[in-house]
Amino acid sequence: MEIVTLLYGDRNQSWHRQANCMGVDPDLFFPERGASTREAKEVCRGCVVQEDCLEYALANSEKFGIWGGLSERERRRLRRARALEQRPTISASAS
């Protein structure tokens, strides 16, 4: 089974067939807790669909594995940062 099918299922994802991870062992992208993510991230580096992969993971709340070159912890940080950016700011001069 191809990693993209394993990761994305049979959903119609027009971008996933261009992914660098095609033909790579899926276990590489789901390392054991505390194991290195370096090799998986190296596969993602320079991938033409890296951003699509990351956005897919964020939109689908993927909690495990390396997606778009980011670990679950890194994706959590990114989600929080994006949420903070979207919060309305209260102007000090509004009083």
N, C-alpha and C positions, 0 to 999 in steps of 0.2 A: 504494500500500500504506500502511496506517495505521501510525504509529509503534509503537503498542502491539503490533500483530501482529509487526512487525519486531523489537521488543525482547523480547517474551515468547513469540513463536511462536504456534502454534495451541492451546497448552495451555489448559485450562479455568481461567482466572483470573477469578473472579467480581468482583474489585475493579478490574481494569485498565480497564474500560470507563468508569469514573468519573474517570479520570486527566486532569489539566489538559493533558497532552501529546497528547491525541487531536487529530489533524489538524495537528500541528506537524511541521516538517521534521526527520526523525531525525538529520540531520547536525549539528543544533544541540546534540544530546546527546553527540556524539562529536567534540569539537573536536580539531584538530591539536595536537600537543605544543607547549606554551607558549602556546596561544591562550586567550583568555578563556573562562571557564565562567559568567560572570555572567548572561548571557541565559538559559541553560538553567536555572540555579538560580532565576532569577526566575519561570520557568514553574512550577517545583516549589513555590515558596513559596506557602503557603496551600492546596495541593492536599489534598483530603480523603483521598486514598490515599497520601500521601507516605510514611508509616511502612510501609505494606504493601509499597510499591515498594522501599524501603530494605531491609526484611527479606528480600524476595525476592532482591535482589542479594547480600546477605550469605550467605544460605542456599545460593545457587548459585555462589558465588565469582566473581561478575562482576568481571572485571579491568579493563574499559574502560568509559568513558562516565560520564555523570552519572545516578545512580540515587537516587531519594528525596532529591534535593537535595544529594547528596555526590559528590565526585570520587573517583576510584580511590584517591588518596593519603589522603583523609579517611576512606574506608571501611576502609583498612588500619589507620589509627590507631584507629578505633572497634573493629575486630576485636581488636587488641592490648589495648586498654583492657578490653574485655569478658573476654578470656582472663585478664588479671591479676586481675580481680574474682572470677573463678571459682576461682582457685588457692586451695588450702587455706592458711590462715595458721597458722604455728607459734607457739603461745603461749609467751611467755618464762617464764611460771610453770609450764610443763609439766615442767620439769626436776626 
